[in-house]
Amino acid sequence: VLLYSSRCNEARRTHDGVEAGGHRLAQEIQDVVEKHRPHLKKISLLGFSLGGIYSRYAIALLFAPNSGSRAAHGGGTVCGLIPD
């Protein structure tokens, strides 16, 4: 289990909009996953208020739907990890 607290949208970095904040968070998530990839299998995000909106935006950018039978059941991955 890896618990990580994002820092990319702290302080005044929230004044440029949800799109910019979501992209920053998506990049930070990709960086963390790459650093710890061999040990990670699942991913969960938790965000409150604006952080929750950034999280949803980042997940939309990072989500890759599966093809085949799992796709019919909403299957997919986030940075190659199973959403939990």
C-alpha positions in Angstrom: 0.0 0.0 0.0 1.3 3.4 -1.0 -0.4 6.5 0.5 0.6 9.6 -1.4 -0.6 13.2 -0.8 -0.5 15.3 -4.0 1.3 18.7 -3.8 0.9 19.9 -7.4 -2.2 22.1 -6.7 -1.3 23.6 -3.4 -1.6 27.3 -2.4 -2.0 29.6 -5.4 -1.8 26.9 -8.0 -5.6 26.7 -8.1 -6.3 30.0 -9.8 -5.8 28.8 -13.4 -8.8 26.5 -13.5 -9.9 22.9 -13.2 -8.5 21.9 -16.6 -4.9 23.1 -15.7 -5.2 21.6 -12.2 -6.5 18.3 -13.5 -3.6 18.1 -16.0 -1.1 18.8 -13.2 -2.6 16.1 -11.0 -2.7 13.6 -13.9 1.0 14.2 -14.5 1.9 13.9 -10.8 -0.1 10.6 -10.7 1.8 9.3 -13.7 5.1 10.2 -12.2 4.3 8.5 -8.9 2.9 5.3 -10.6 6.1 5.1 -12.7 8.3 5.4 -9.7 6.5 2.7 -7.7 5.0 0.6 -10.6 6.4 -2.9 -9.7 4.7 -2.7 -6.3 1.3 -1.2 -7.3 -1.7 -3.2 -8.6 -4.7 -0.9 -7.7 -5.3 2.8 -7.5 -7.8 4.9 -5.5 -8.1 8.7 -5.4 -9.6 10.7 -2.6 -10.3 14.4 -3.0 -12.4 16.9 -1.1 -14.1 20.0 -2.6 -11.9 21.3 -5.4 -9.5 18.4 -4.9 -12.3 16.0 -5.7 -13.0 17.9 -9.0 -9.3 17.8 -9.9 -9.3 14.0 -9.1 -12.3 13.3 -11.4 -10.7 15.3 -14.2 -7.3 13.5 -13.8 -9.0 10.1 -13.8 -10.8 11.0 -17.0 -7.5 11.8 -18.6 -5.7 8.7 -17.3 -8.5 6.1 -17.8 -7.9 3.5 -20.5 -10.9 1.3 -21.3 -10.3 -2.4 -21.7 -11.3 -4.2 -24.9 -13.1 -7.5 -24.9 -15.5 -8.9 -22.3 -14.4 -6.6 -19.4 -15.2 -3.5 -21.5 -18.9 -4.5 -21.4 -18.7 -4.4 -17.6 -17.1 -1.0 -17.3 -13.5 -2.4 -17.0 -10.5 -0.4 -17.6 -7.3 0.9 -16.0 -5.9 4.1 -14.7 -2.1 4.3 -15.5 -2.2 0.6 -16.0 -3.6 0.0 -12.5 -7.0 -1.4 -11.5 -9.4 1.4 -10.2 -10.4 0.5 -6.6 
